[in-house]
Every structure is written in C-alpha cells, then in structure tokens.
Amino acid sequence: MTLNIFTTGAYLRPLKIKDDSGKERWLWTVSEFIDDTFMDGKVFNPNEIADTLENLLQEEYNNECK
C-alpha cells in the first residue's frame, strides 16, 4: 500500500530511514509539488528528484530525470 497525504502545494509520502545510531525512524518527504514554491522571495519550482543536491535546484534537470 502506498500512503500519500496532501499539504498545501505538495503531496507527502512517508519514508523510513536509519538515524546515526542505527535506529529506524519515519519522516515525511515531498513526492510531488502542486503549486509554486519560493526561494529568496521569488517563484522557483524545484525538481522533485535528482541524483545530486545541485540538480534539485536546477529546473533544466527536471526534464532529463523523468
């Protein structure tokens, strides 16, 4: 079962990770943006997934990733 919830402007999905001590933890991650996102007060629509942190911030990479 895939669980998704909606918050204003984005869908969220739970993700299980291990913290530094090896303990399993759950957190919410954005799985899809629905509305505009802002960076430094300007509209910026980031990539939802990328292979590097830098590519999360490059809109051009969005088309290559899908």
Secondary structure, DSSP 8 states (H G I E B T S, - for coil): ----EEETTEEEEEEEEE-TTS-EEEEEEEEEE-S--EETTEE----S--SSHHHHT-TTHHHHH-
